[in-house]
Amino acid sequence: MQTHSREKRYWLDEPGNVTKLYHALWVVGILLLVGDFFLHKHEDFVFAGWYSFYGVFGFIACVALVVSAKGLRKLLMRDEQYYDY
């Protein structure tokens, strides 16, 4: 049996590393938004060329997916004893 002190620790177990990762993701996101100003787009639809269209569309799609999954869960959820005989 392993003791608590001998457990393997991973780099995300340290709160400081989680904070660094969080800040790095913010920096990458901001750089991508700034880069969107300088990118010349060749889109088939006018709205696809709008500033940060794909980021906003992706966020709205993810929120819609979560909300619809919560509703679907209420529709499809079975009683806890459903499979017991």
C-alpha positions, -999 to 999 in steps of 0.1 A, spaced: 0 0 0 13 34 -9 15 61 16 3 96 8 38 111 8 50 86 -19 23 94 -44 35 106 -77 28 143 -82 21 158 -116 28 193 -128 -8 203 -126 -10 193 -90 8 225 -81 -16 255 -78 11 278 -92 13 258 -124 -25 259 -129 -23 297 -125 5 299 -151 -15 277 -175 -47 299 -170 -27 331 -177 -10 315 -207 -44 306 -222 -56 342 -217 -25 355 -234 -29 331 -264 -66 341 -267 -59 378 -266 -31 374 -292 -55 355 -315 -81 383 -312 -54 409 -320 -42 388 -349 -77 387 -363 -74 425 -371 -45 418 -394 -57 387 -412 -72 391 -446 -100 366 -450 -114 351 -481 -148 339 -470 -178 328 -490 -203 346 -468 -200 382 -456 -208 374 -419 -179 349 -418 -155 378 -424 -167 398 -394 -142 404 -366 -140 373 -343 -170 356 -359 -157 321 -354 -149 327 -317 -183 341 -310 -200 314 -331 -181 287 -312 -189 301 -278 -226 303 -287 -226 268 -301 -210 254 -269 -235 271 -247 -264 259 -269 -250 223 -267 -248 224 -229 -283 239 -225 -298 214 -250 -280 185 -232 -295 195 -199 -329 195 -214 -323 162 -231 -312 148 -198 -345 157 -182 -363 141 -211 -343 108 -211 -334 104 -175 -347 72 -159 -355 64 -122 -325 52 -102 -342 18 -98 -351 15 -135 -328 -15 -143 -334 -33 -110 -359 -62 -111 
